[in-house]
C-alpha cells in the first residue's frame, strides 16, 4: 500500500481500510497458530500497512485542528 494513495483517501475510507487490515492480521495470526501459514512476512507487511494508515489518519486530524 502506497502512502500517496492513502493521503488521497477520506477519513471514513481510511477507517474502513484500517478495519479490513486488522481483520486480515487477525486471520493471518490464526493461520500461523494453526500451522497453515509457514511464512510470517505477510504479518509484517500488514502491520506496516496498519501503521501507515494510522499515520495518515493522525496527519489528517492534525490538519483539521
N, CA, C and O atoms as a Maestro MAE file, in Angstrom:
{
 s_m_m2io_version
 :::
 2.0.0
}

f_m_ct {
 s_m_title
 :::
 protein
 m_atom[260] {
  # First column is atom index #
  i_m_mmod_type
  r_m_x_coord
  r_m_y_coord
  r_m_z_coord
  i_m_residue_number
  s_m_chain_name
  s_m_pdb_residue_name
  s_m_pdb_atom_name
  i_m_atomic_number
  :::
  1 25 0.845 -1.164 0.000 1 A "UNK " " N  " 7
  2 3 0.000 0.000 0.000 1 A "UNK " " CA " 6
  3 2 0.897 1.236 0.000 1 A "UNK " " C  " 6
  4 15 1.820 1.347 0.807 1 A "UNK " " O  " 8
  5 25 0.619 2.142 -0.898 2 A "UNK " " N  " 7
  6 3 1.438 3.333 -1.058 2 A "UNK " " CA " 6
  7 2 0.886 4.473 -0.201 2 A "UNK " " C  " 6
  8 15 -0.327 4.656 -0.104 2 A "UNK " " O  " 8
  9 25 1.776 5.225 0.409 3 A "UNK " " N  " 7
  10 3 1.361 6.321 1.285 3 A "UNK " " CA " 6
  11 2 0.661 7.419 0.499 3 A "UNK " " C  " 6
  12 15 -0.222 8.094 1.030 3 A "UNK " " O  " 8
  13 25 1.044 7.606 -0.762 4 A "UNK " " N  " 7
  14 3 0.408 8.636 -1.593 4 A "UNK " " CA " 6
  15 2 -1.057 8.296 -1.846 4 A "UNK " " C  " 6
  16 15 -1.909 9.184 -1.860 4 A "UNK " " O  " 8
  17 25 -1.346 7.024 -2.046 5 A "UNK " " N  " 7
  18 3 -2.733 6.589 -2.238 5 A "UNK " " CA " 6
  19 2 -3.552 6.855 -0.980 5 A "UNK " " C  " 6
  20 15 -4.699 7.297 -1.049 5 A "UNK " " O  " 8
  21 25 -2.951 6.583 0.154 6 A "UNK " " N  " 7
  22 3 -3.656 6.762 1.425 6 A "UNK " " CA " 6
  23 2 -3.963 8.231 1.698 6 A "UNK " " C  " 6
  24 15 -5.022 8.558 2.233 6 A "UNK " " O  " 8
  25 25 -3.051 9.101 1.336 7 A "UNK " " N  " 7
  26 3 -3.260 10.532 1.598 7 A "UNK " " CA " 6
  27 2 -4.389 11.107 0.758 7 A "UNK " " C  " 6
  28 15 -4.955 12.141 1.111 7 A "UNK " " O  " 8
  29 25 -4.727 10.450 -0.350 8 A "UNK " " N  " 7
  30 3 -5.813 10.926 -1.213 8 A "UNK " " CA " 6
  31 2 -7.186 10.439 -0.747 8 A "UNK " " C  " 6
  32 15 -8.207 10.901 -1.256 8 A "UNK " " O  " 8
  33 25 -7.223 9.518 0.208 9 A "UNK " " N  " 7
  34 3 -8.484 8.977 0.686 9 A "UNK " " CA " 6
  35 2 -9.080 9.845 1.785 9 A "UNK " " C  " 6
  36 15 -8.375 10.589 2.467 9 A "UNK " " O  " 8
  37 25 -10.391 9.733 1.939 10 A "UNK " " N  " 7
  38 3 -11.091 10.431 3.012 10 A "UNK " " CA " 6
  39 2 -10.903 9.663 4.314 10 A "UNK " " C  " 6
  40 15 -10.505 8.498 4.303 10 A "UNK " " O  " 8
  41 25 -11.187 10.311 5.421 11 A "UNK " " N  " 7
  42 3 -11.012 9.690 6.729 11 A "UNK " " CA " 6
  43 2 -11.892 8.457 6.893 11 A "UNK " " C  " 6
  44 15 -11.458 7.459 7.468 11 A "UNK " " O  " 8
  45 25 -13.115 8.516 6.398 12 A "UNK " " N  " 7
  46 3 -14.007 7.356 6.520 12 A "UNK " " CA " 6
  47 2 -13.473 6.163 5.727 12 A "UNK " " C  " 6
  48 15 -13.594 5.019 6.164 12 A "UNK " " O  " 8
  49 25 -12.884 6.432 4.565 13 A "UNK " " N  " 7
  50 3 -12.293 5.354 3.773 13 A "UNK " " CA " 6
  51 2 -11.071 4.771 4.477 13 A "UNK " " C  " 6
  52 15 -10.830 3.565 4.418 13 A "UNK " " O  " 8
  53 25 -10.305 5.629 5.141 14 A "UNK " " N  " 7
  54 3 -9.130 5.160 5.874 14 A "UNK " " CA " 6
  55 2 -9.526 4.268 7.042 14 A "UNK " " C  " 6
  56 15 -8.871 3.261 7.312 14 A "UNK " " O  " 8
  57 25 -10.594 4.640 7.729 15 A "UNK " " N  " 7
  58 3 -11.059 3.808 8.842 15 A "UNK " " CA " 6
  59 2 -11.550 2.447 8.340 15 A "UNK " " C  " 6
  60 15 -11.348 1.430 9.004 15 A "UNK " " O  " 8
  61 25 -12.190 2.427 7.176 16 A "UNK " " N  " 7
  62 3 -12.634 1.167 6.595 16 A "UNK " " CA " 6
  63 2 -11.434 0.313 6.197 16 A "UNK " " C  " 6
  64 15 -11.430 -0.899 6.416 16 A "UNK " " O  " 8
  65 25 -10.422 0.940 5.617 17 A "UNK " " N  " 7
  66 3 -9.199 0.229 5.247 17 A "UNK " " CA " 6
  67 2 -8.505 -0.319 6.486 17 A "UNK " " C  " 6
  68 15 -7.996 -1.441 6.482 17 A "UNK " " O  " 8
  69 25 -8.489 0.475 7.536 18 A "UNK " " N  " 7
  70 3 -7.863 0.053 8.786 18 A "UNK " " CA " 6
  71 2 -8.576 -1.169 9.369 18 A "UNK " " C  " 6
  72 15 -7.924 -2.110 9.821 18 A "UNK " " O  " 8
  73 25 -9.891 -1.157 9.360 19 A "UNK " " N  " 7
  74 3 -10.653 -2.302 9.874 19 A "UNK " " CA " 6
  75 2 -10.375 -3.554 9.046 19 A "UNK " " C  " 6
  76 15 -10.244 -4.650 9.590 19 A "UNK " " O  " 8
  77 25 -10.287 -3.385 7.739 20 A "UNK " " N  " 7
  78 3 -10.015 -4.522 6.865 20 A "UNK " " CA " 6
  79 2 -8.617 -5.092 7.117 20 A "UNK " " C  " 6
  80 15 -8.436 -6.308 7.163 20 A "UNK " " O  " 8
  81 25 -7.638 -4.215 7.278 21 A "UNK " " N  " 7
  82 3 -6.268 -4.671 7.541 21 A "UNK " " CA " 6
  83 2 -6.163 -5.379 8.889 21 A "UNK " " C  " 6
  84 15 -5.476 -6.393 9.010 21 A "UNK " " O  " 8
  85 25 -6.838 -4.850 9.888 22 A "UNK " " N  " 7
  86 3 -6.808 -5.501 11.205 22 A "UNK " " CA " 6
  87 2 -7.474 -6.875 11.156 22 A "UNK " " C  " 6
  88 15 -7.048 -7.802 11.844 22 A "UNK " " O  " 8
  89 25 -8.512 -6.999 10.346 23 A "UNK " " N  " 7
  90 3 -9.173 -8.285 10.176 23 A "UNK " " CA " 6
  91 2 -8.227 -9.279 9.493 23 A "UNK " " C  " 6
  92 15 -8.150 -10.440 9.895 23 A "UNK " " O  " 8
  93 25 -7.512 -8.822 8.464 24 A "UNK " " N  " 7
  94 3 -6.551 -9.677 7.777 24 A "UNK " " CA " 6
  95 2 -5.447 -10.117 8.724 24 A "UNK " " C  " 6
  96 15 -5.030 -11.275 8.701 24 A "UNK " " O  " 8
  97 25 -4.971 -9.196 9.559 25 A "UNK " " N  " 7
  98 3 -3.920 -9.521 10.521 25 A "UNK " " CA " 6
  99 2 -4.389 -10.603 11.484 25 A "UNK " " C  " 6
  100 15 -3.655 -11.545 11.784 25 A "UNK " " O  " 8
  101 25 -5.615 -10.456 11.962 26 A "UNK " " N  " 7
  102 3 -6.170 -11.461 12.880 26 A "UNK " " CA " 6
  103 2 -6.245 -12.826 12.195 26 A "UNK " " C  " 6
  104 15 -5.903 -13.842 12.800 26 A "UNK " " O  " 8
  105 25 -6.689 -12.852 10.940 27 A "UNK " " N  " 7
  106 3 -6.786 -14.112 10.209 27 A "UNK " " CA " 6
  107 2 -5.415 -14.754 10.012 27 A "UNK " " C  " 6
  108 15 -5.268 -15.965 10.172 27 A "UNK " " O  " 8
  109 25 -4.403 -13.942 9.662 28 A "UNK " " N  " 7
  110 3 -3.058 -14.476 9.473 28 A "UNK " " CA " 6
  111 2 -2.494 -15.023 10.778 28 A "UNK " " C  " 6
  112 15 -1.810 -16.047 10.776 28 A "UNK " " O  " 8
  113 25 -2.775 -14.350 11.889 29 A "UNK " " N  " 7
  114 3 -2.289 -14.843 13.178 29 A "UNK " " CA " 6
  115 2 -2.913 -16.195 13.521 29 A "UNK " " C  " 6
  116 15 -2.242 -17.079 14.052 29 A "UNK " " O  " 8
  117 25 -4.208 -16.348 13.213 30 A "UNK " " N  " 7
  118 3 -4.853 -17.638 13.442 30 A "UNK " " CA " 6
  119 2 -4.233 -18.718 12.562 30 A "UNK " " C  " 6
  120 15 -4.022 -19.843 13.016 30 A "UNK " " O  " 8
  121 25 -3.943 -18.385 11.314 31 A "UNK " " N  " 7
  122 3 -3.356 -19.353 10.388 31 A "UNK " " CA " 6
  123 2 -1.964 -19.774 10.844 31 A "UNK " " C  " 6
  124 15 -1.599 -20.943 10.721 31 A "UNK " " O  " 8
  125 25 -1.187 -18.836 11.367 32 A "UNK " " N  " 7
  126 3 0.141 -19.172 11.875 32 A "UNK " " CA " 6
  127 2 0.011 -20.092 13.077 32 A "UNK " " C  " 6
  128 15 0.748 -21.070 13.201 32 A "UNK " " O  " 8
  129 25 -0.919 -19.779 13.956 33 A "UNK " " N  " 7
  130 3 -1.118 -20.588 15.157 33 A "UNK " " CA " 6
  131 2 -1.556 -22.008 14.802 33 A "UNK " " C  " 6
  132 15 -1.151 -22.971 15.453 33 A "UNK " " O  " 8
  133 25 -2.390 -22.131 13.761 34 A "UNK " " N  " 7
  134 3 -2.868 -23.439 13.342 34 A "UNK " " CA " 6
  135 2 -1.856 -24.175 12.469 34 A "UNK " " C  " 6
  136 15 -2.040 -25.358 12.181 34 A "UNK " " O  " 8
  137 25 -0.796 -23.500 12.046 35 A "UNK " " N  " 7
  138 3 0.222 -24.125 11.221 35 A "UNK " " CA " 6
  139 2 -0.082 -24.093 9.733 35 A "UNK " " C  " 6
  140 15 0.597 -24.763 8.955 35 A "UNK " " O  " 8
  141 25 -1.079 -23.336 9.324 36 A "UNK " " N  " 7
  142 3 -1.435 -23.261 7.916 36 A "UNK " " CA " 6
  143 2 -0.562 -22.266 7.152 36 A "UNK " " C  " 6
  144 15 -0.404 -22.391 5.937 36 A "UNK " " O  " 8
  145 25 -0.004 -21.295 7.839 37 A "UNK " " N  " 7
  146 3 0.810 -20.276 7.202 37 A "UNK " " CA " 6
  147 2 2.249 -20.456 7.672 37 A "UNK " " C  " 6
  148 15 2.549 -20.332 8.860 37 A "UNK " " O  " 8
  149 25 3.127 -20.748 6.728 38 A "UNK " " N  " 7
  150 3 4.517 -21.037 7.092 38 A "UNK " " CA " 6
  151 2 5.364 -19.779 7.225 38 A "UNK " " C  " 6
  152 15 6.187 -19.683 8.135 38 A "UNK " " O  " 8
  153 25 5.173 -18.814 6.331 39 A "UNK " " N  " 7
  154 3 5.984 -17.602 6.386 39 A "UNK " " CA " 6
  155 2 5.198 -16.484 7.061 39 A "UNK " " C  " 6
  156 15 4.004 -16.307 6.819 39 A "UNK " " O  " 8
  157 25 5.874 -15.755 7.887 40 A "UNK " " N  " 7
  158 3 5.220 -14.686 8.635 40 A "UNK " " CA " 6
  159 2 5.497 -13.317 8.031 40 A "UNK " " C  " 6
  160 15 5.197 -12.297 8.651 40 A "UNK " " O  " 8
  161 25 6.068 -13.280 6.823 41 A "UNK " " N  " 7
  162 3 6.356 -11.997 6.202 41 A "UNK " " CA " 6
  163 2 5.080 -11.240 5.848 41 A "UNK " " C  " 6
  164 15 5.094 -10.013 5.755 41 A "UNK " " O  " 8
  165 25 3.972 -11.965 5.647 42 A "UNK " " N  " 7
  166 3 2.693 -11.306 5.370 42 A "UNK " " CA " 6
  167 2 2.222 -10.521 6.588 42 A "UNK " " C  " 6
  168 15 1.650 -9.440 6.450 42 A "UNK " " O  " 8
  169 25 2.457 -11.057 7.766 43 A "UNK " " N  " 7
  170 3 2.070 -10.379 9.002 43 A "UNK " " CA " 6
  171 2 2.860 -9.078 9.152 43 A "UNK " " C  " 6
  172 15 2.312 -8.048 9.547 43 A "UNK " " O  " 8
  173 25 4.143 -9.139 8.836 44 A "UNK " " N  " 7
  174 3 4.992 -7.957 8.920 44 A "UNK " " CA " 6
  175 2 4.511 -6.869 7.969 44 A "UNK " " C  " 6
  176 15 4.488 -5.692 8.330 44 A "UNK " " O  " 8
  177 25 4.128 -7.255 6.757 45 A "UNK " " N  " 7
  178 3 3.646 -6.299 5.765 45 A "UNK " " CA " 6
  179 2 2.326 -5.672 6.208 45 A "UNK " " C  " 6
  180 15 2.135 -4.465 6.062 45 A "UNK " " O  " 8
  181 25 1.417 -6.479 6.747 46 A "UNK " " N  " 7
  182 3 0.123 -5.970 7.216 46 A "UNK " " CA " 6
  183 2 0.321 -4.979 8.362 46 A "UNK " " C  " 6
  184 15 -0.350 -3.948 8.414 46 A "UNK " " O  " 8
  185 25 1.236 -5.287 9.276 47 A "UNK " " N  " 7
  186 3 1.498 -4.378 10.392 47 A "UNK " " CA " 6
  187 2 2.025 -3.033 9.900 47 A "UNK " " C  " 6
  188 15 1.656 -1.986 10.430 47 A "UNK " " O  " 8
  189 25 2.886 -3.064 8.889 48 A "UNK " " N  " 7
  190 3 3.409 -1.819 8.331 48 A "UNK " " CA " 6
  191 2 2.302 -1.023 7.649 48 A "UNK " " C  " 6
  192 15 2.258 0.203 7.756 48 A "UNK " " O  " 8
  193 25 1.413 -1.717 6.951 49 A "UNK " " N  " 7
  194 3 0.290 -1.039 6.303 49 A "UNK " " CA " 6
  195 2 -0.633 -0.397 7.332 49 A "UNK " " C  " 6
  196 15 -1.122 0.713 7.126 49 A "UNK " " O  " 8
  197 25 -0.871 -1.097 8.440 50 A "UNK " " N  " 7
  198 3 -1.701 -0.542 9.516 50 A "UNK " " CA " 6
  199 2 -1.053 0.725 10.072 50 A "UNK " " C  " 6
  200 15 -1.737 1.717 10.322 50 A "UNK " " O  " 8
  201 25 0.255 0.689 10.263 51 A "UNK " " N  " 7
  202 3 0.966 1.863 10.772 51 A "UNK " " CA " 6
  203 2 0.858 3.029 9.800 51 A "UNK " " C  " 6
  204 15 0.704 4.177 10.218 51 A "UNK " " O  " 8
  205 25 0.937 2.739 8.507 52 A "UNK " " N  " 7
  206 3 0.811 3.805 7.507 52 A "UNK " " CA " 6
  207 2 -0.573 4.444 7.557 52 A "UNK " " C  " 6
  208 15 -0.701 5.667 7.502 52 A "UNK " " O  " 8
  209 25 -1.597 3.618 7.661 53 A "UNK " " N  " 7
  210 3 -2.967 4.138 7.706 53 A "UNK " " CA " 6
  211 2 -3.160 4.986 8.958 53 A "UNK " " C  " 6
  212 15 -3.740 6.070 8.894 53 A "UNK " " O  " 8
  213 25 -2.680 4.499 10.084 54 A "UNK " " N  " 7
  214 3 -2.814 5.268 11.329 54 A "UNK " " CA " 6
  215 2 -2.065 6.593 11.251 54 A "UNK " " C  " 6
  216 15 -2.526 7.602 11.785 54 A "UNK " " O  " 8
  217 25 -0.920 6.593 10.593 55 A "UNK " " N  " 7
  218 3 -0.146 7.822 10.427 55 A "UNK " " CA " 6
  219 2 -0.921 8.843 9.609 55 A "UNK " " C  " 6
  220 15 -0.966 10.020 9.968 55 A "UNK " " O  " 8
  221 25 -1.528 8.406 8.518 56 A "UNK " " N  " 7
  222 3 -2.283 9.319 7.662 56 A "UNK " " CA " 6
  223 2 -3.520 9.834 8.394 56 A "UNK " " C  " 6
  224 15 -3.870 11.007 8.263 56 A "UNK " " O  " 8
  225 25 -4.177 8.979 9.157 57 A "UNK " " N  " 7
  226 3 -5.339 9.421 9.941 57 A "UNK " " CA " 6
  227 2 -4.911 10.497 10.940 57 A "UNK " " C  " 6
  228 15 -5.605 11.499 11.112 57 A "UNK " " O  " 8
  229 25 -3.786 10.292 11.588 58 A "UNK " " N  " 7
  230 3 -3.271 11.270 12.552 58 A "UNK " " CA " 6
  231 2 -2.915 12.584 11.856 58 A "UNK " " C  " 6
  232 15 -3.201 13.663 12.376 58 A "UNK " " O  " 8
  233 25 -2.293 12.493 10.682 59 A "UNK " " N  " 7
  234 3 -1.955 13.701 9.925 59 A "UNK " " CA " 6
  235 2 -3.205 14.494 9.567 59 A "UNK " " C  " 6
  236 15 -3.240 15.717 9.703 59 A "UNK " " O  " 8
  237 25 -4.243 13.771 9.102 60 A "UNK " " N  " 7
  238 3 -5.466 14.439 8.706 60 A "UNK " " CA " 6
  239 2 -6.173 15.075 9.895 60 A "UNK " " C  " 6
  240 15 -6.757 16.151 9.766 60 A "UNK " " O  " 8
  241 25 -6.126 14.424 11.046 61 A "UNK " " N  " 7
  242 3 -6.775 15.013 12.223 61 A "UNK " " CA " 6
  243 2 -6.011 16.239 12.716 61 A "UNK " " C  " 6
  244 15 -6.617 17.150 13.279 61 A "UNK " " O  " 8
  245 25 -4.699 16.281 12.519 62 A "UNK " " N  " 7
  246 3 -3.918 17.446 12.910 62 A "UNK " " CA " 6
  247 2 -4.159 18.626 11.974 62 A "UNK " " C  " 6
  248 15 -4.080 19.778 12.400 62 A "UNK " " O  " 8
  249 25 -4.449 18.352 10.711 63 A "UNK " " N  " 7
  250 3 -4.722 19.430 9.754 63 A "UNK " " CA " 6
  251 2 -6.040 20.133 10.085 63 A "UNK " " C  " 6
  252 15 -6.159 21.349 9.938 63 A "UNK " " O  " 8
  253 25 -7.017 19.360 10.529 64 A "UNK " " N  " 7
  254 3 -8.336 19.908 10.838 64 A "UNK " " CA " 6
  255 2 -8.278 20.786 12.077 64 A "UNK " " C  " 6
  256 15 -8.927 21.831 12.138 64 A "UNK " " O  " 8
  257 25 -7.510 20.366 13.051 65 A "UNK " " N  " 7
  258 3 -7.431 21.098 14.326 65 A "UNK " " CA " 6
  259 2 -6.750 22.420 14.204 65 A "UNK " " C  " 6
  260 15 -6.615 23.138 15.194 65 A "UNK " " O  " 8
  :::
 }
 m_bond[259] {
  # First column is bond index #
  i_m_from
  i_m_to
  i_m_order
  :::
  1 1 2 1
  2 2 3 1
  3 3 4 2
  4 3 5 1
  5 5 6 1
  6 6 7 1
  7 7 8 2
  8 7 9 1
  9 9 10 1
  10 10 11 1
  11 11 12 2
  12 11 13 1
  13 13 14 1
  14 14 15 1
  15 15 16 2
  16 15 17 1
  17 17 18 1
  18 18 19 1
  19 19 20 2
  20 19 21 1
  21 21 22 1
  22 22 23 1
  23 23 24 2
  24 23 25 1
  25 25 26 1
  26 26 27 1
  27 27 28 2
  28 27 29 1
  29 29 30 1
  30 30 31 1
  31 31 32 2
  32 31 33 1
  33 33 34 1
  34 34 35 1
  35 35 36 2
  36 35 37 1
  37 37 38 1
  38 38 39 1
  39 39 40 2
  40 39 41 1
  41 41 42 1
  42 42 43 1
  43 43 44 2
  44 43 45 1
  45 45 46 1
  46 46 47 1
  47 47 48 2
  48 47 49 1
  49 49 50 1
  50 50 51 1
  51 51 52 2
  52 51 53 1
  53 53 54 1
  54 54 55 1
  55 55 56 2
  56 55 57 1
  57 57 58 1
  58 58 59 1
  59 59 60 2
  60 59 61 1
  61 61 62 1
  62 62 63 1
  63 63 64 2
  64 63 65 1
  65 65 66 1
  66 66 67 1
  67 67 68 2
  68 67 69 1
  69 69 70 1
  70 70 71 1
  71 71 72 2
  72 71 73 1
  73 73 74 1
  74 74 75 1
  75 75 76 2
  76 75 77 1
  77 77 78 1
  78 78 79 1
  79 79 80 2
  80 79 81 1
  81 81 82 1
  82 82 83 1
  83 83 84 2
  84 83 85 1
  85 85 86 1
  86 86 87 1
  87 87 88 2
  88 87 89 1
  89 89 90 1
  90 90 91 1
  91 91 92 2
  92 91 93 1
  93 93 94 1
  94 94 95 1
  95 95 96 2
  96 95 97 1
  97 97 98 1
  98 98 99 1
  99 99 100 2
  100 99 101 1
  101 101 102 1
  102 102 103 1
  103 103 104 2
  104 103 105 1
  105 105 106 1
  106 106 107 1
  107 107 108 2
  108 107 109 1
  109 109 110 1
  110 110 111 1
  111 111 112 2
  112 111 113 1
  113 113 114 1
  114 114 115 1
  115 115 116 2
  116 115 117 1
  117 117 118 1
  118 118 119 1
  119 119 120 2
  120 119 121 1
  121 121 122 1
  122 122 123 1
  123 123 124 2
  124 123 125 1
  125 125 126 1
  126 126 127 1
  127 127 128 2
  128 127 129 1
  129 129 130 1
  130 130 131 1
  131 131 132 2
  132 131 133 1
  133 133 134 1
  134 134 135 1
  135 135 136 2
  136 135 137 1
  137 137 138 1
  138 138 139 1
  139 139 140 2
  140 139 141 1
  141 141 142 1
  142 142 143 1
  143 143 144 2
  144 143 145 1
  145 145 146 1
  146 146 147 1
  147 147 148 2
  148 147 149 1
  149 149 150 1
  150 150 151 1
  151 151 152 2
  152 151 153 1
  153 153 154 1
  154 154 155 1
  155 155 156 2
  156 155 157 1
  157 157 158 1
  158 158 159 1
  159 159 160 2
  160 159 161 1
  161 161 162 1
  162 162 163 1
  163 163 164 2
  164 163 165 1
  165 165 166 1
  166 166 167 1
  167 167 168 2
  168 167 169 1
  169 169 170 1
  170 170 171 1
  171 171 172 2
  172 171 173 1
  173 173 174 1
  174 174 175 1
  175 175 176 2
  176 175 177 1
  177 177 178 1
  178 178 179 1
  179 179 180 2
  180 179 181 1
  181 181 182 1
  182 182 183 1
  183 183 184 2
  184 183 185 1
  185 185 186 1
  186 186 187 1
  187 187 188 2
  188 187 189 1
  189 189 190 1
  190 190 191 1
  191 191 192 2
  192 191 193 1
  193 193 194 1
  194 194 195 1
  195 195 196 2
  196 195 197 1
  197 197 198 1
  198 198 199 1
  199 199 200 2
  200 199 201 1
  201 201 202 1
  202 202 203 1
  203 203 204 2
  204 203 205 1
  205 205 206 1
  206 206 207 1
  207 207 208 2
  208 207 209 1
  209 209 210 1
  210 210 211 1
  211 211 212 2
  212 211 213 1
  213 213 214 1
  214 214 215 1
  215 215 216 2
  216 215 217 1
  217 217 218 1
  218 218 219 1
  219 219 220 2
  220 219 221 1
  221 221 222 1
  222 222 223 1
  223 223 224 2
  224 223 225 1
  225 225 226 1
  226 226 227 1
  227 227 228 2
  228 227 229 1
  229 229 230 1
  230 230 231 1
  231 231 232 2
  232 231 233 1
  233 233 234 1
  234 234 235 1
  235 235 236 2
  236 235 237 1
  237 237 238 1
  238 238 239 1
  239 239 240 2
  240 239 241 1
  241 241 242 1
  242 242 243 1
  243 243 244 2
  244 243 245 1
  245 245 246 1
  246 246 247 1
  247 247 248 2
  248 247 249 1
  249 249 250 1
  250 250 251 1
  251 251 252 2
  252 251 253 1
  253 253 254 1
  254 254 255 1
  255 255 256 2
  256 255 257 1
  257 257 258 1
  258 258 259 1
  259 259 260 2
  :::
 }
}
